[in-house]
Amino acid sequence: MQALTKTTNAKRLGQHTTIEALASPLLVNINHIHRVPLFFNKKQCGTTIPLILYSALKVRYMSEMGIVKEENRQVEKGLNEIVRRYLTDILIFAHEEAEKGRDISVANTLQELIFRHVVWDEYLEVTEDNLVVKTLKNKAHTVTHMRSPSVTIHAYLCRWILEKDGLNPNTEYKHVNPYVREVIDDVLKVVEGMSPNKLKTGGSFSRRIQNEILMRAFKNTMTSDELAIKIFNPMVKR
């Protein structure tokens, strides 16, 4: 699928699309959040995942199964069961860690677990070592830019930017600012002249920047065949 050249309603992508099309800053009328429902310990304990991150996991899952085009609900059904299993493991750990006085971010732990699996090919397993504790270091990082609104970037994306350049992921996140500003410049060029009102229906500017960074990370590790895998368009009812 060719890159979008103008603002495009997500439904116009058709029943099938690619992860790259879903991440385009020109895509509008789209919900960039995928919800993971879970009933745990007699209450609703679901969470949300950025759509592009969930889609990347789906693409990797389909690739491992030798599927190049999503044809039925079996792929999503199987994948959601896997995600719920890891979410359950995180909730169990979070309960245990709370008794020790440690506050675990369930959503951030799940997101970073998925991200590192897709990008660094790390084994999908919840351990005490990969729990994301609610600390100042694990909060989203804000980057300012002279020509755009300030943007917030997930901590795990900041760590990836540092790691890809061979830097210590535990260093100060201010070192990612030049890279993020380059990404902002590139996205501004793409959306230049587009209707601000239309663009608003495609999510915040921060979401567009995060999607762009996610795609750059995925392109470093995904094959061209994986990037071409056709998944169901989440905005088209089936």
N, C-alpha and C positions, 0 to 999 in steps of 0.2 A: 504494500500500500504506500502510495506516495505521500510525502509530507504535506500537511494542510497549508494552503496559501492565503486563506481568508477565514474569517470567523465562520465556524460551522456548527450547526446544531448537532449535538451528539447522536440524536436519533437518525440523522441523515447518513451516518456511517454505515447503516444497514444492520442486519441481524448479527453479522460477524465483523470483528475488527481486530486490530493488533494492539499490543501494549503501547507501542510508540504513538499510535494515533490517539489513544486515550490520554496520553501524557502531554499532548500538544497544547501550548499556551493559547492557541486560537480556538480551542474547543469550548463551546458554550452550552448552557442548559444541561449541565451534568452534575451529578452528586459524586464528589470525590471521596466519599467515605463508604467503606464496606463494614457492615455490622456483623459481629459474631455473637449470636444468641447462645446463652448457656444458663441452665438452671442448676445451681450448685448449692449444697448445704441448705436446701429448702428456700432458696431465694434466687432472683434473677441476678446473675453476675457476668453478663455479657460485656463485650467491649467493642471498640472500633479499630479498624486498620485503614490506613490510606489506601484508596482503591488501586493505585499504581503498584504499591507494595504487594497487596493481595494478588493482583494480576500477575506480577512477576513470579510469585510462588506457584500460581496456577500453571503458568507457562513452563516452569521447571518441572512440575509434577507431570504435565502432559508429555514433555520431552522424554522424561524417564520411562513413560509408558508407551512411547512410540506413536503418540497421537498428534496429528498436525492440524486437526480441525475439530473443535468442540461440536458434537452432534446431538448430545442429549444431556440430561441432568446428572448423569452418573459421575462425571468428572467433578463437578462442584459438590455433589453429595459426599463423595469420598474425601475431597480436600477439606471440606468443612468439618468432617469427623476428625481428621488429623489435627486441624487447628484447635478444635474444642478439647482434644486430648491434652495438647500442650498448655492450653489455657487453664485446664483443670490442675495440671501439675504446678503451674505458677501460683495458682490460688492456694494450693496446699502448702507450698513453700512460704508464701506470703503470710499465712496464718501462723506457721511455726516461727518465722522471723519476727513477727509482731510480738510474740511472747518474749523475745530477746530484746525488744525495744527498737527493732529496725523496721522502718516503714518502706515497703516495697511498692514501686509503681508497676502495677500489673500490666497496663496497656503498653508502657514503654519497654518492659521486659519482653513481651510477646513480639512487638515490632522489631526490636533489635535482634532477637533470636532469628526471626524470619529473614531480616536484611542480611545478617552475617552468613546465613545458610546460602542465600542466593548469590551474594557477592564474593564471599571468601570461601564458599563451599564447606563451611563448618558444619559439623554433625548436629542435627536437630535434637537437642537434648537439654532439658531444664536441669541446671545444677545450681548449687549455692553460689558458685563463682560467676554465673552470668545473670544473676538477679540484678535488676536496676534499682538501687536504693534512692529514695527521694532526698537528694542533696542538691546544693547549689550547682555542683558540677554537672549534674544530669538534667538540669533545666534547659529549655530551649534557649538558643543563643540569638541575640538580635544584631543585625547588621544594618547600618545606615548607608544611604546612597544619595548623592546630590540631585539625581534626576528621577527618583522614584520614592514611594513610601518605604519606610523601614521594613525589613523582612525578618521573620523568625525562622530559625533552622533547628530541627531536632538535634539533640546531642549526638545521636548515633551517626548522623550525617557529618557532623563536625569531626567526629573521630575518624570517619572514613577519609575525609579530605586530608587529614593529617597523616594517616597511615599510608595512603596511596603515594604520598611524597616522602615516605620513609621517616616521618617525624613521630615523636612520642605522642600517642593519642591522649595522654593525660596532661599534655601541656596546655597553656591558656588558649582558649578558643579564638582570641583576637587574631591568631595567626592564620585563621581560615578566611578572614575578611577580604583580602585581595582576590582570592579565588571566587568567593561568593559574588563580589562586585563584578567580576568578569562575566559570570553567569547572568547577573542582572542586566548588564549591557547587552548581552546577546538576546535575551528575552525582550528587552525594550525595542530592539531593532525589528523583531518579529511582529510585535503588536502595535508598532508605530502607525498612527493614522486610523486605527480601529476604533469603533464606537465604544466609549467608556461604559455606557449603560449595558451594551451587549456583553462586554467582557466581564462585568460583574456577575453574570449568571454562570460563569465558568469557574467561580471560586475567587478567593482573595489573591492578591499579588504574591503573598508569601507562599500560597499553595502552588502557584505556577513555578516559582523558583525552586521549591522543594521537589516538584515533579521533574523539573529539568535536571536537578542534581541526581535524583534517583535514576533517571534514564542514563545519565553519564556513567553512573556506577554499574548499572546493569550491562551497558554496552562493553564495559571492560571485561566482562566475564561470560556473557551470553554469545552463542554462535549466531550467525546470520539466519540459520534454520530456526533457531528458537525465537528470534525476533520476528520471524515471519509466521509463527503459529497463530492460527485464527481462533479467537475466543469469542464467546457470546458477548454482544454489546449489552452491558448492564442497564442501559436506558431504553432498551426495546423489550417490551413484554412478549413472553413466549407462552 
